[in-house]
Amino acid sequence: MPTASLLRPVSAALPRRSSVPGLAVAAAATVVSLLLGSLAEALSPMLVAIVLGAVLANTVHLPAALEPGLGYAAKTLLRGGVVLLGAQLALGDVLALGGGGIVLAVLVVGLGFGAALLSGRLLRVPAGLTLLIGAGFSVCGAAAVAGAQSAVRASKEHAAAAVALVVGFGTLMIAFVPLAGAALGLDPHTTGVWAGASTHEVAQVVAIGGIVGGGALEPAVVVKLARVALLAPLVAILAVVGARAVRRVTFPEDGAEAAHTRPPLVPAFLLGFLALVALRSLGWIPTGWLSPVQTVQTVLLTAAMFALGNQVRLTQLRALGAGPLLVAAITTVVVAAVGLGGAVLLG
């Protein structure tokens, strides 16, 4: 009996035969996205994947047989990518930032998330979507959206919308931060710190660091990973506090479950993320493994982005109104402003 209990989560995470068609399409889309993403440093495969998924969803009637596999990619593969993200994070690197860098990361997450909550309330954006936007924009993009969705049981449509907003606004930051940094006369190190403190996805931060050059990449990634480190405590808080707000809203496909099932304090996949952080921090993950692990993480997240993009329906986004777009814009401005102020002070 104990053995069966231990194996049950593992077996539940394995794809079923009905998932094969959808996973095959997601795999093909992943290959295309990776190839297109390799053509330009600023062109993230995840961006390509979510755009490709959204275009197909709104122009082609995909067979119903694809739904189980795409659903598996949007949920399980996304969580797998979040777990592997932990291998990039060594607490020693974060602590090396010093007190100022750590305070900056906390301020960005706290004030960014607070800005999303306040603007979402004022603009009457649904609670679940507001929480997902706040998590994604203040912490680490799609991975944070996945963690927040598991904690508060928000709807998959809101998750897809939040990820689309994260990718869109984060991509704008790839162009904005280097140009603004040059216009403001910031040195590469300061611009790197600003990028890490204000840009949503890790891949987008890496792209900015590569564009700026001159030593911008390392501080950008380290500051960004300091924000990633706050994913676990944020999700734990949302599991207790945020779920109450979301349970006041009924969603067609999961409202009943959210109303009667209390989410776990820390989702299982987030424990996997923390385990890899611990292993990396202790030096138990060989350096030679980091690049292959990052490649697998990119593949998993790219496949998940295609599946999430496939859930983006323009009719549903139009039905949400301008509110979510404004919440995303306000949160981006707040995060960018706090990140710039902190980068200049630390510089």
Order of alpha helices (4+ residues) and beta strands (2+ residues): alpha-alpha-alpha-alpha-alpha-alpha-alpha-alpha-alpha-alpha-alpha-alpha-alpha-alpha-alpha-alpha-alpha-alpha-alpha-alpha
